[in-house]
């Protein structure tokens, strides 16, 4: 616990803190805050309270706090990372802030709004990502229970799904959904869920895409023309067919799509609001210009 309160003991001696962006030189856009007021000092100390030592962030950080005592001596240099952790030479790893928003709000109130804006943007992205993950998990086909943690771990580790994992999932799906059309519908629904993006998506979403790549095009066509096919299945089909090298014979498979189905999938992509997906669909699915 002493290590976690060590910075606070130093801040109790602080008279001035000089705040600047890490990516700027010391002569550019710095802010000096007088901490001789006990209330101001208390606000900063509360905002810089930490609860644990975490990992070492690989980046240089965002905001530098240079702390000076009453005689003008510099007694600490602390760097804020992503509104979440602090780096101080007295800690072997970065320390996790008790409430990171307090510190970026403090910075905002002292003329540095960027960190708060970035913090809120990061929070919104995290909330959107969590919602996408929940939707993706909800669409996971029956029979794959117990595999979710291993699949989600791909995004945390940056690894692609292994052949062994894909084989296991394929075997489970064939056992639970022996009908190839039902199996294709389930995979299309799954791949159309989550972020729905054709690029820069979480790695775990690659799994249904890999599985769809082994489904014969005849089964995919049967699924997409099945009365049970809905908008969510079209979402998975567009994402799969216009993605990067998603099928061994992608060009030939798309060339063989019936014209009404091709037009339906193109219309879906145009309605999606995803400019990347729309551009890919125009390239792959739009009829050639006369």
C-alpha positions, 0 to 999 in steps of 0.5 A: 500500500505504501507504494500506492500512496507514495505519489500522494505524499510527494504531492502534499509537498507540491507548490506548482505543477506544470502540465504539458502535452508529451508530444510537444516541447516544453516551450509549447502550450504548457499550463502552470497551476498554483497548488498553494491553495489547499483546495486546489491541491486536494483536487489534484491529489484526489484526481491522481489517486491510484488503486493498483500497479498494472502493466507498462504501456508501450506508448510515451503517454499523453500528458506530463505533470512536472511537480515543483516544491516551494523552493522551485525544485522539481520533485516528480514527473508523472505521465498520464496514459490514455486517462487510465494510468500514471507512469512515475519513475518510483513505480516499476509499472504504470499505476491504475487511476482510481477514477481516470475521469477525475484527472481529465476533467481537472485538465479540462478545467485548466485549459487542456480539453483534449484528454477529456475529449479523447477519454469520452471518445474512448469510453463511447467506443468501448461501450459500442464494442461491448454491445457489438460483442454481446450481439455477436455472442447472442448470434453464436449457433447452437452447439458451440457452447463452451467455446466462446472464451477461447474464441474471444481470446483471439482478439486479446492475443492478436492470434488467428483461429487455429486449424484445430479450433476451426475443425472442432467448431465445424464438427460441433456444427455438423453434429448440432445442425446436420442440414447444410442449409440450416448450418449455412443460415446459422453461420450467415447470421453469426457473421452478420452480427457484431461489428459487421465490418469488412475490415478492422474488426475484432479478430474473434469475428473472423471465426464465422468468416473462416467457417463460411469460407469452407461452405460450398457456394451451392449451400450458401445460395440455397440458404440465401434463397431459403424462405427463412433468410432475412436481413441479418443473413444478407448482412453476413452474406455481403460481409463474407462475399465482398471481404478480402480473400474470403473464399478459395474461388471468390471471383467465380462464386460471385460471378455465379450469383443469380442477378436478383440475389446480387441486386438484393445484396448490393441494396443491403450494402448501400443501405448499411451506411458503411462506406467501406462495405458499400465500396467493396460491394460496388466493386464486387456486386454492381453490374458492369457499366455499359 
